[in-house]
Amino acid sequence: MGDRKYNLGLDIGTSSIGFAAVDENNQPIRVKGKTAIGVRLFEEGKTAADRRGFRTTRRRLSRRRWRINLLNGIFDAHLAEVDPTFLARLKESNRSNLDPKKSFQGSLLFPERKDYQFYKEYPTIYHLRKALMEKDRKFDIREIYLAVHHIIKYRGNFLNGTPMRSFKVENIELDTLFDRLNQLYEEIIPDNELAFDLEQVADVKEVLSSTTIYKMDKKKQLVKMMLLPASNKALQSENKKIVTQFVNAILNYKFKLDVLLQVETDADWSLKLNDEGGG
């Protein structure tokens, strides 16, 4: 536009940017045969909460697939002895009968006795699970698979009868646990001076149960509290690595098991305690 003076106006929104260029008399100017006015539309940005929700859903579904694949691997050989195509039919159960890619038609669960008879006896999966728990008879392995599949898929179980009050932080005897931890490290690395500071147990428990301290700040404080001074800097540095990995574990960060156990390995022993798929 050479030395021609103009004013540029912008209207910036969350999903669009409008623009207009005018001359000194507030008249729209033309650039390359077109009036310099318009708007650019784009997809509105997602908040951190939205992105986190999508990420959480992806992880949840990925872990569900991992659990189901593990279950299929356990049952596959046994199901094949009774019904070789059972898992294949089950996989196609959500396809429409009009889908040309559907390989199986008719009763998909129990072709020999028809599915409607099965649903008549067990209207819901919970009726089947109740029968498996209460009836003293041999069940079809396919029925057992369906019940376990439902439990594994949604992670629902009540196998641990320990009351919730037993998991309160104040009921954890950290002094006993720390003492046992020190004994174990004496057995693993007898020539080392590693020991967890038993004098700081009360402070450690207070930091762990705090709802006002950020997680990263907890990590820094706990490492400092639990690490006893060593006789030289090299040993102090090595002990700090071990204590740091231990703190990572109890705060549910990823930690290195090989460092904790003082094992030399080329494999990656990193993991999180709530990671179903390992490290």
Beta strands, then each sheet from edge to edge (+ up, - down):
strand 1: 7-12
strand 2: 16-22
strand 3: 30-31
strand 4: 34-35
strand 5: 37-41
strand 6: 255-256
strand 7: 270-271
sheet 1: 1+ 2- 5+
sheet 2: 3+ 4-
sheet 3: 6+ 7-
end
